[in-house]
Amino acid sequence: MAKKERVPEQMKEQDRMFWVKRMNNILVTAEEIVREEIIYTF
């Protein structure tokens, strides 16, 4: 998902807080997908 959202590792060195925000956003999105597709399907 990080590749799809274009969040390169280089960004971590350049603007750490922005990188952390983007990665947290990706994590939350992934968790929502898991909940929707796995947990609520049963």
mmCIF entry with sequence, helices, sheets and N, C-alpha, C, O atoms, coordinates in Angstrom:
data_MODEL
# 
_entry.id   MODEL 
# 
_entity.id                         1 
_entity.type                       polymer 
_entity.pdbx_number_of_molecules   1 
# 
_entity_poly.entity_id                      1 
_entity_poly.type                           'polypeptide(L)' 
_entity_poly.nstd_linkage                   no 
_entity_poly.nstd_monomer                   no 
_entity_poly.pdbx_seq_one_letter_code       MAKKERVPEQMKEQDRMFWVKRMNNILVTAEEIVREEIIYTF 
_entity_poly.pdbx_seq_one_letter_code_can   MAKKERVPEQMKEQDRMFWVKRMNNILVTAEEIVREEIIYTF 
_entity_poly.pdbx_strand_id                 A 
# 
loop_
_entity_poly_seq.entity_id 
_entity_poly_seq.num 
_entity_poly_seq.mon_id 
_entity_poly_seq.hetero 
1 1  MET n 
1 2  ALA n 
1 3  LYS n 
1 4  LYS n 
1 5  GLU n 
1 6  ARG n 
1 7  VAL n 
1 8  PRO n 
1 9  GLU n 
1 10 GLN n 
1 11 MET n 
1 12 LYS n 
1 13 GLU n 
1 14 GLN n 
1 15 ASP n 
1 16 ARG n 
1 17 MET n 
1 18 PHE n 
1 19 TRP n 
1 20 VAL n 
1 21 LYS n 
1 22 ARG n 
1 23 MET n 
1 24 ASN n 
1 25 ASN n 
1 26 ILE n 
1 27 LEU n 
1 28 VAL n 
1 29 THR n 
1 30 ALA n 
1 31 GLU n 
1 32 GLU n 
1 33 ILE n 
1 34 VAL n 
1 35 ARG n 
1 36 GLU n 
1 37 GLU n 
1 38 ILE n 
1 39 ILE n 
1 40 TYR n 
1 41 THR n 
1 42 PHE n 
# 
_struct_asym.id          A 
_struct_asym.entity_id   1 
# 
loop_
_struct_conf.conf_type_id 
_struct_conf.id 
_struct_conf.pdbx_PDB_helix_id 
_struct_conf.beg_label_comp_id 
_struct_conf.beg_label_asym_id 
_struct_conf.beg_label_seq_id 
_struct_conf.pdbx_beg_PDB_ins_code 
_struct_conf.end_label_comp_id 
_struct_conf.end_label_asym_id 
_struct_conf.end_label_seq_id 
_struct_conf.pdbx_end_PDB_ins_code 
_struct_conf.beg_auth_comp_id 
_struct_conf.beg_auth_asym_id 
_struct_conf.beg_auth_seq_id 
_struct_conf.end_auth_comp_id 
_struct_conf.end_auth_asym_id 
_struct_conf.end_auth_seq_id 
_struct_conf.pdbx_PDB_helix_class 
_struct_conf.details 
_struct_conf.pdbx_PDB_helix_length 
HELX_P HELX_P1 AA1 GLU A 9  ? GLN A 14 ? GLU A 9  GLN A 14 1 ? 6  
HELX_P HELX_P2 AA2 ARG A 16 ? VAL A 34 ? ARG A 16 VAL A 34 1 ? 19 
HELX_P HELX_P3 AA3 ARG A 35 ? ILE A 39 ? ARG A 35 ILE A 39 3 ? 5  
# 
_struct_conf_type.id          HELX_P 
_struct_conf_type.criteria    ? 
_struct_conf_type.reference   ? 
# 
loop_
_atom_site.group_PDB 
_atom_site.id 
_atom_site.type_symbol 
_atom_site.label_atom_id 
_atom_site.label_alt_id 
_atom_site.label_comp_id 
_atom_site.label_asym_id 
_atom_site.label_entity_id 
_atom_site.label_seq_id 
_atom_site.pdbx_PDB_ins_code 
_atom_site.Cartn_x 
_atom_site.Cartn_y 
_atom_site.Cartn_z 
_atom_site.occupancy 
_atom_site.B_iso_or_equiv 
_atom_site.pdbx_formal_charge 
_atom_site.auth_seq_id 
_atom_site.auth_comp_id 
_atom_site.auth_asym_id 
_atom_site.auth_atom_id 
_atom_site.pdbx_PDB_model_num 
ATOM 1   N N  . MET A 1 1  ? 0.816   -1.192  0.000  1.00 0.00 ? 1  MET A N  1 
ATOM 2   C CA . MET A 1 1  ? 0.000   0.000   0.000  1.00 0.00 ? 1  MET A CA 1 
ATOM 3   C C  . MET A 1 1  ? 0.861   1.257   0.000  1.00 0.00 ? 1  MET A C  1 
ATOM 4   O O  . MET A 1 1  ? 0.483   2.281   -0.568 1.00 0.00 ? 1  MET A O  1 
ATOM 5   N N  . ALA A 1 2  ? 2.025   1.167   0.645  1.00 0.00 ? 2  ALA A N  1 
ATOM 6   C CA . ALA A 1 2  ? 2.915   2.338   0.670  1.00 0.00 ? 2  ALA A CA 1 
ATOM 7   C C  . ALA A 1 2  ? 3.398   2.665   -0.738 1.00 0.00 ? 2  ALA A C  1 
ATOM 8   O O  . ALA A 1 2  ? 3.515   3.836   -1.101 1.00 0.00 ? 2  ALA A O  1 
ATOM 9   N N  . LYS A 1 3  ? 3.676   1.640   -1.524 1.00 0.00 ? 3  LYS A N  1 
ATOM 10  C CA . LYS A 1 3  ? 4.090   1.883   -2.908 1.00 0.00 ? 3  LYS A CA 1 
ATOM 11  C C  . LYS A 1 3  ? 2.958   2.510   -3.708 1.00 0.00 ? 3  LYS A C  1 
ATOM 12  O O  . LYS A 1 3  ? 3.173   3.432   -4.495 1.00 0.00 ? 3  LYS A O  1 
ATOM 13  N N  . LYS A 1 4  ? 1.749   1.997   -3.498 1.00 0.00 ? 4  LYS A N  1 
ATOM 14  C CA . LYS A 1 4  ? 0.596   2.515   -4.216 1.00 0.00 ? 4  LYS A CA 1 
ATOM 15  C C  . LYS A 1 4  ? 0.335   3.977   -3.842 1.00 0.00 ? 4  LYS A C  1 
ATOM 16  O O  . LYS A 1 4  ? -0.038  4.783   -4.695 1.00 0.00 ? 4  LYS A O  1 
ATOM 17  N N  . GLU A 1 5  ? 0.530   4.309   -2.585 1.00 0.00 ? 5  GLU A N  1 
ATOM 18  C CA . GLU A 1 5  ? 0.313   5.682   -2.107 1.00 0.00 ? 5  GLU A CA 1 
ATOM 19  C C  . GLU A 1 5  ? 1.532   6.578   -2.336 1.00 0.00 ? 5  GLU A C  1 
ATOM 20  O O  . GLU A 1 5  ? 1.523   7.765   -2.008 1.00 0.00 ? 5  GLU A O  1 
ATOM 21  N N  . ARG A 1 6  ? 2.558   5.992   -2.895 1.00 0.00 ? 6  ARG A N  1 
ATOM 22  C CA . ARG A 1 6  ? 3.801   6.707   -3.191 1.00 0.00 ? 6  ARG A CA 1 
ATOM 23  C C  . ARG A 1 6  ? 4.421   7.339   -1.934 1.00 0.00 ? 6  ARG A C  1 
ATOM 24  O O  . ARG A 1 6  ? 4.635   8.549   -1.853 1.00 0.00 ? 6  ARG A O  1 
ATOM 25  N N  . VAL A 1 7  ? 4.696   6.467   -0.965 1.00 0.00 ? 7  VAL A N  1 
ATOM 26  C CA . VAL A 1 7  ? 5.346   6.883   0.266  1.00 0.00 ? 7  VAL A CA 1 
ATOM 27  C C  . VAL A 1 7  ? 6.712   6.187   0.310  1.00 0.00 ? 7  VAL A C  1 
ATOM 28  O O  . VAL A 1 7  ? 6.835   5.106   0.886  1.00 0.00 ? 7  VAL A O  1 
ATOM 29  N N  . PRO A 1 8  ? 7.730   6.795   -0.289 1.00 0.00 ? 8  PRO A N  1 
ATOM 30  C CA . PRO A 1 8  ? 9.037   6.138   -0.346 1.00 0.00 ? 8  PRO A CA 1 
ATOM 31  C C  . PRO A 1 8  ? 9.783   6.219   0.983  1.00 0.00 ? 8  PRO A C  1 
ATOM 32  O O  . PRO A 1 8  ? 9.509   7.082   1.817  1.00 0.00 ? 8  PRO A O  1 
ATOM 33  N N  . GLU A 1 9  ? 10.716  5.315   1.156  1.00 0.00 ? 9  GLU A N  1 
ATOM 34  C CA . GLU A 1 9  ? 11.547  5.316   2.369  1.00 0.00 ? 9  GLU A CA 1 
ATOM 35  C C  . GLU A 1 9  ? 12.373  6.596   2.481  1.00 0.00 ? 9  GLU A C  1 
ATOM 36  O O  . GLU A 1 9  ? 12.715  7.023   3.583  1.00 0.00 ? 9  GLU A O  1 
ATOM 37  N N  . GLN A 1 10 ? 12.689  7.199   1.354  1.00 0.00 ? 10 GLN A N  1 
ATOM 38  C CA . GLN A 1 10 ? 13.478  8.436   1.373  1.00 0.00 ? 10 GLN A CA 1 
ATOM 39  C C  . GLN A 1 10 ? 12.722  9.543   2.100  1.00 0.00 ? 10 GLN A C  1 
ATOM 40  O O  . GLN A 1 10 ? 13.333  10.422  2.709  1.00 0.00 ? 10 GLN A O  1 
ATOM 41  N N  . MET A 1 11 ? 11.407  9.499   2.037  1.00 0.00 ? 11 MET A N  1 
ATOM 42  C CA . MET A 1 11 ? 10.600  10.505  2.707  1.00 0.00 ? 11 MET A CA 1 
ATOM 43  C C  . MET A 1 11 ? 10.824  10.463  4.215  1.00 0.00 ? 11 MET A C  1 
ATOM 44  O O  . MET A 1 11 ? 10.716  11.484  4.895  1.00 0.00 ? 11 MET A O  1 
ATOM 45  N N  . LYS A 1 12 ? 11.137  9.277   4.732  1.00 0.00 ? 12 LYS A N  1 
ATOM 46  C CA . LYS A 1 12 ? 11.379  9.128   6.165  1.00 0.00 ? 12 LYS A CA 1 
ATOM 47  C C  . LYS A 1 12 ? 12.558  9.998   6.594  1.00 0.00 ? 12 LYS A C  1 
ATOM 48  O O  . LYS A 1 12 ? 12.544  10.581  7.679  1.00 0.00 ? 12 LYS A O  1 
ATOM 49  N N  . GLU A 1 13 ? 13.561  10.081  5.754  1.00 0.00 ? 13 GLU A N  1 
ATOM 50  C CA . GLU A 1 13 ? 14.743  10.882  6.069  1.00 0.00 ? 13 GLU A CA 1 
ATOM 51  C C  . GLU A 1 13 ? 14.481  12.373  5.873  1.00 0.00 ? 13 GLU A C  1 
ATOM 52  O O  . GLU A 1 13 ? 15.021  13.204  6.603  1.00 0.00 ? 13 GLU A O  1 
ATOM 53  N N  . GLN A 1 14 ? 13.654  12.707  4.886  1.00 0.00 ? 14 GLN A N  1 
ATOM 54  C CA . GLN A 1 14 ? 13.430  14.110  4.551  1.00 0.00 ? 14 GLN A CA 1 
ATOM 55  C C  . GLN A 1 14 ? 12.404  14.774  5.463  1.00 0.00 ? 14 GLN A C  1 
ATOM 56  O O  . GLN A 1 14 ? 12.635  15.882  5.948  1.00 0.00 ? 14 GLN A O  1 
ATOM 57  N N  . ASP A 1 15 ? 11.288  14.120  5.697  1.00 0.00 ? 15 ASP A N  1 
ATOM 58  C CA . ASP A 1 15 ? 10.212  14.705  6.503  1.00 0.00 ? 15 ASP A CA 1 
ATOM 59  C C  . ASP A 1 15 ? 9.580   13.592  7.325  1.00 0.00 ? 15 ASP A C  1 
ATOM 60  O O  . ASP A 1 15 ? 8.563   13.014  6.941  1.00 0.00 ? 15 ASP A O  1 
ATOM 61  N N  . ARG A 1 16 ? 10.198  13.307  8.453  1.00 0.00 ? 16 ARG A N  1 
ATOM 62  C CA . ARG A 1 16 ? 9.810   12.157  9.262  1.00 0.00 ? 16 ARG A CA 1 
ATOM 63  C C  . ARG A 1 16 ? 8.348   12.219  9.731  1.00 0.00 ? 16 ARG A C  1 
ATOM 64  O O  . ARG A 1 16 ? 7.647   11.209  9.674  1.00 0.00 ? 16 ARG A O  1 
ATOM 65  N N  . MET A 1 17 ? 7.884   13.366  10.185 1.00 0.00 ? 17 MET A N  1 
ATOM 66  C CA . MET A 1 17 ? 6.519   13.465  10.694 1.00 0.00 ? 17 MET A CA 1 
ATOM 67  C C  . MET A 1 17 ? 5.485   13.226  9.583  1.00 0.00 ? 17 MET A C  1 
ATOM 68  O O  . MET A 1 17 ? 4.473   12.564  9.812  1.00 0.00 ? 17 MET A O  1 
ATOM 69  N N  . PHE A 1 18 ? 5.733   13.754  8.406  1.00 0.00 ? 18 PHE A N  1 
ATOM 70  C CA . PHE A 1 18 ? 4.826   13.525  7.288  1.00 0.00 ? 18 PHE A CA 1 
ATOM 71  C C  . PHE A 1 18 ? 4.802   12.052  6.936  1.00 0.00 ? 18 PHE A C  1 
ATOM 72  O O  . PHE A 1 18 ? 3.737   11.499  6.659  1.00 0.00 ? 18 PHE A O  1 
ATOM 73  N N  . TRP A 1 19 ? 5.967   11.401  6.943  1.00 0.00 ? 19 TRP A N  1 
ATOM 74  C CA . TRP A 1 19 ? 6.063   9.982   6.644  1.00 0.00 ? 19 TRP A CA 1 
ATOM 75  C C  . TRP A 1 19 ? 5.277   9.164   7.667  1.00 0.00 ? 19 TRP A C  1 
ATOM 76  O O  . TRP A 1 19 ? 4.555   8.234   7.309  1.00 0.00 ? 19 TRP A O  1 
ATOM 77  N N  . VAL A 1 20 ? 5.425   9.520   8.943  1.00 0.00 ? 20 VAL A N  1 
ATOM 78  C CA . VAL A 1 20 ? 4.715   8.801   10.005 1.00 0.00 ? 20 VAL A CA 1 
ATOM 79  C C  . VAL A 1 20 ? 3.207   8.959   9.830  1.00 0.00 ? 20 VAL A C  1 
ATOM 80  O O  . VAL A 1 20 ? 2.463   7.990   9.981  1.00 0.00 ? 20 VAL A O  1 
ATOM 81  N N  . LYS A 1 21 ? 2.752   10.161  9.517  1.00 0.00 ? 21 LYS A N  1 
ATOM 82  C CA . LYS A 1 21 ? 1.321   10.388  9.308  1.00 0.00 ? 21 LYS A CA 1 
ATOM 83  C C  . LYS A 1 21 ? 0.793   9.547   8.157  1.00 0.00 ? 21 LYS A C  1 
ATOM 84  O O  . LYS A 1 21 ? -0.269  8.935   8.265  1.00 0.00 ? 21 LYS A O  1 
ATOM 85  N N  . ARG A 1 22 ? 1.530   9.518   7.061  1.00 0.00 ? 22 ARG A N  1 
ATOM 86  C CA . ARG A 1 22 ? 1.094   8.742   5.893  1.00 0.00 ? 22 ARG A CA 1 
ATOM 87  C C  . ARG A 1 22 ? 1.070   7.245   6.200  1.00 0.00 ? 22 ARG A C  1 
ATOM 88  O O  . ARG A 1 22 ? 0.135   6.542   5.817  1.00 0.00 ? 22 ARG A O  1 
ATOM 89  N N  . MET A 1 23 ? 2.108   6.763   6.897  1.00 0.00 ? 23 MET A N  1 
ATOM 90  C CA . MET A 1 23 ? 2.167   5.338   7.219  1.00 0.00 ? 23 MET A CA 1 
ATOM 91  C C  . MET A 1 23 ? 1.063   4.956   8.204  1.00 0.00 ? 23 MET A C  1 
ATOM 92  O O  . MET A 1 23 ? 0.489   3.873   8.087  1.00 0.00 ? 23 MET A O  1 
ATOM 93  N N  . ASN A 1 24 ? 0.759   5.812   9.159  1.00 0.00 ? 24 ASN A N  1 
ATOM 94  C CA . ASN A 1 24 ? -0.343  5.541   10.080 1.00 0.00 ? 24 ASN A CA 1 
ATOM 95  C C  . ASN A 1 24 ? -1.670  5.487   9.336  1.00 0.00 ? 24 ASN A C  1 
ATOM 96  O O  . ASN A 1 24 ? -2.527  4.657   9.639  1.00 0.00 ? 24 ASN A O  1 
ATOM 97  N N  . ASN A 1 25 ? -1.834  6.374   8.364  1.00 0.00 ? 25 ASN A N  1 
ATOM 98  C CA . ASN A 1 25 ? -3.039  6.377   7.561  1.00 0.00 ? 25 ASN A CA 1 
ATOM 99  C C  . ASN A 1 25 ? -3.169  5.063   6.792  1.00 0.00 ? 25 ASN A C  1 
ATOM 100 O O  . ASN A 1 25 ? -4.257  4.492   6.712  1.00 0.00 ? 25 ASN A O  1 
ATOM 101 N N  . ILE A 1 26 ? -2.078  4.593   6.235  1.00 0.00 ? 26 ILE A N  1 
ATOM 102 C CA . ILE A 1 26 ? -2.068  3.323   5.508  1.00 0.00 ? 26 ILE A CA 1 
ATOM 103 C C  . ILE A 1 26 ? -2.404  2.175   6.454  1.00 0.00 ? 26 ILE A C  1 
ATOM 104 O O  . ILE A 1 26 ? -3.153  1.271   6.085  1.00 0.00 ? 26 ILE A O  1 
ATOM 105 N N  . LEU A 1 27 ? -1.862  2.202   7.666  1.00 0.00 ? 27 LEU A N  1 
ATOM 106 C CA . LEU A 1 27 ? -2.130  1.153   8.655  1.00 0.00 ? 27 LEU A CA 1 
ATOM 107 C C  . LEU A 1 27 ? -3.611  1.108   9.015  1.00 0.00 ? 27 LEU A C  1 
ATOM 108 O O  . LEU A 1 27 ? -4.204  0.030   9.071  1.00 0.00 ? 27 LEU A O  1 
ATOM 109 N N  . VAL A 1 28 ? -4.203  2.256   9.256  1.00 0.00 ? 28 VAL A N  1 
ATOM 110 C CA . VAL A 1 28 ? -5.627  2.315   9.594  1.00 0.00 ? 28 VAL A CA 1 
ATOM 111 C C  . VAL A 1 28 ? -6.476  1.802   8.438  1.00 0.00 ? 28 VAL A C  1 
ATOM 112 O O  . VAL A 1 28 ? -7.439  1.064   8.648  1.00 0.00 ? 28 VAL A O  1 
ATOM 113 N N  . THR A 1 29 ? -6.124  2.185   7.237  1.00 0.00 ? 29 THR A N  1 
ATOM 114 C CA . THR A 1 29 ? -6.856  1.726   6.057  1.00 0.00 ? 29 THR A CA 1 
ATOM 115 C C  . THR A 1 29 ? -6.772  0.209   5.920  1.00 0.00 ? 29 THR A C  1 
ATOM 116 O O  . THR A 1 29 ? -7.774  -0.449  5.637  1.00 0.00 ? 29 THR A O  1 
ATOM 117 N N  . ALA A 1 30 ? -5.587  -0.340  6.118  1.00 0.00 ? 30 ALA A N  1 
ATOM 118 C CA . ALA A 1 30 ? -5.402  -1.793  6.034  1.00 0.00 ? 30 ALA A CA 1 
ATOM 119 C C  . ALA A 1 30 ? -6.225  -2.507  7.104  1.00 0.00 ? 30 ALA A C  1 
ATOM 120 O O  . ALA A 1 30 ? -6.824  -3.549  6.837  1.00 0.00 ? 30 ALA A O  1 
ATOM 121 N N  . GLU A 1 31 ? -6.254  -1.949  8.311  1.00 0.00 ? 31 GLU A N  1 
ATOM 122 C CA . GLU A 1 31 ? -7.050  -2.555  9.384  1.00 0.00 ? 31 GLU A CA 1 
ATOM 123 C C  . GLU A 1 31 ? -8.537  -2.524  9.051  1.00 0.00 ? 31 GLU A C  1 
ATOM 124 O O  . GLU A 1 31 ? -9.252  -3.482  9.345  1.00 0.00 ? 31 GLU A O  1 
ATOM 125 N N  . GLU A 1 32 ? -9.010  -1.449  8.447  1.00 0.00 ? 32 GLU A N  1 
ATOM 126 C CA . GLU A 1 32 ? -10.417 -1.361  8.045  1.00 0.00 ? 32 GLU A CA 1 
ATOM 127 C C  . GLU A 1 32 ? -10.750 -2.407  6.993  1.00 0.00 ? 32 GLU A C  1 
ATOM 128 O O  . GLU A 1 32 ? -11.813 -3.025  7.042  1.00 0.00 ? 32 GLU A O  1 
ATOM 129 N N  . ILE A 1 33 ? -9.846  -2.606  6.045  1.00 0.00 ? 33 ILE A N  1 
ATOM 130 C CA . ILE A 1 33 ? -10.061 -3.610  4.998  1.00 0.00 ? 33 ILE A CA 1 
ATOM 131 C C  . ILE A 1 33 ? -10.155 -4.995  5.619  1.00 0.00 ? 33 ILE A C  1 
ATOM 132 O O  . ILE A 1 33 ? -11.028 -5.783  5.255  1.00 0.00 ? 33 ILE A O  1 
ATOM 133 N N  . VAL A 1 34 ? -9.264  -5.295  6.551  1.00 0.00 ? 34 VAL A N  1 
ATOM 134 C CA . VAL A 1 34 ? -9.276  -6.604  7.209  1.00 0.00 ? 34 VAL A CA 1 
ATOM 135 C C  . VAL A 1 34 ? -10.579 -6.801  7.962  1.00 0.00 ? 34 VAL A C  1 
ATOM 136 O O  . VAL A 1 34 ? -11.195 -7.863  7.870  1.00 0.00 ? 34 VAL A O  1 
ATOM 137 N N  . ARG A 1 35 ? -11.003 -5.791  8.703  1.00 0.00 ? 35 ARG A N  1 
ATOM 138 C CA . ARG A 1 35 ? -12.265 -5.905  9.438  1.00 0.00 ? 35 ARG A CA 1 
ATOM 139 C C  . ARG A 1 35 ? -13.434 -6.153  8.498  1.00 0.00 ? 35 ARG A C  1 
ATOM 140 O O  . ARG A 1 35 ? -14.262 -7.027  8.751  1.00 0.00 ? 35 ARG A O  1 
ATOM 141 N N  . GLU A 1 36 ? -13.505 -5.398  7.427  1.00 0.00 ? 36 GLU A N  1 
ATOM 142 C CA . GLU A 1 36 ? -14.620 -5.531  6.500  1.00 0.00 ? 36 GLU A CA 1 
ATOM 143 C C  . GLU A 1 36 ? -14.620 -6.885  5.791  1.00 0.00 ? 36 GLU A C  1 
ATOM 144 O O  . GLU A 1 36 ? -15.666 -7.522  5.672  1.00 0.00 ? 36 GLU A O  1 
ATOM 145 N N  . GLU A 1 37 ? -13.467 -7.320  5.326  1.00 0.00 ? 37 GLU A N  1 
ATOM 146 C CA . GLU A 1 37 ? -13.422 -8.521  4.496  1.00 0.00 ? 37 GLU A CA 1 
ATOM 147 C C  . GLU A 1 37 ? -13.354 -9.823  5.287  1.00 0.00 ? 37 GLU A C  1 
ATOM 148 O O  . GLU A 1 37 ? -13.859 -10.850 4.835  1.00 0.00 ? 37 GLU A O  1 
ATOM 149 N N  . ILE A 1 38 ? -12.743 -9.786  6.445  1.00 0.00 ? 38 ILE A N  1 
ATOM 150 C CA . ILE A 1 38 ? -12.564 -11.044 7.187  1.00 0.00 ? 38 ILE A CA 1 
ATOM 151 C C  . ILE A 1 38 ? -13.526 -11.153 8.364  1.00 0.00 ? 38 ILE A C  1 
ATOM 152 O O  . ILE A 1 38 ? -14.258 -12.136 8.482  1.00 0.00 ? 38 ILE A O  1 
ATOM 153 N N  . ILE A 1 39 ? -13.526 -10.171 9.212  1.00 0.00 ? 39 ILE A N  1 
ATOM 154 C CA . ILE A 1 39 ? -14.293 -10.278 10.449 1.00 0.00 ? 39 ILE A CA 1 
ATOM 155 C C  . ILE A 1 39 ? -15.794 -10.189 10.181 1.00 0.00 ? 39 ILE A C  1 
ATOM 156 O O  . ILE A 1 39 ? -16.555 -11.022 10.673 1.00 0.00 ? 39 ILE A O  1 
ATOM 157 N N  . TYR A 1 40 ? -16.227 -9.205  9.419  1.00 0.00 ? 40 TYR A N  1 
ATOM 158 C CA . TYR A 1 40 ? -17.655 -9.006  9.227  1.00 0.00 ? 40 TYR A CA 1 
ATOM 159 C C  . TYR A 1 40 ? -18.265 -9.920  8.176  1.00 0.00 ? 40 TYR A C  1 
ATOM 160 O O  . TYR A 1 40 ? -19.480 -9.903  7.984  1.00 0.00 ? 40 TYR A O  1 
ATOM 161 N N  . THR A 1 41 ? -17.468 -10.701 7.506  1.00 0.00 ? 41 THR A N  1 
ATOM 162 C CA . THR A 1 41 ? -18.009 -11.613 6.510  1.00 0.00 ? 41 THR A CA 1 
ATOM 163 C C  . THR A 1 41 ? -18.542 -12.888 7.158  1.00 0.00 ? 41 THR A C  1 
ATOM 164 O O  . THR A 1 41 ? -19.376 -13.583 6.578  1.00 0.00 ? 41 THR A O  1 
ATOM 165 N N  . PHE A 1 42 ? -18.068 -13.184 8.333  1.00 0.00 ? 42 PHE A N  1 
ATOM 166 C CA . PHE A 1 42 ? -18.492 -14.434 8.995  1.00 0.00 ? 42 PHE A CA 1 
ATOM 167 C C  . PHE A 1 42 ? -19.688 -14.230 9.819  1.00 0.00 ? 42 PHE A C  1 
ATOM 168 O O  . PHE A 1 42 ? -20.177 -15.173 10.442 1.00 0.00 ? 42 PHE A O  1 
# 
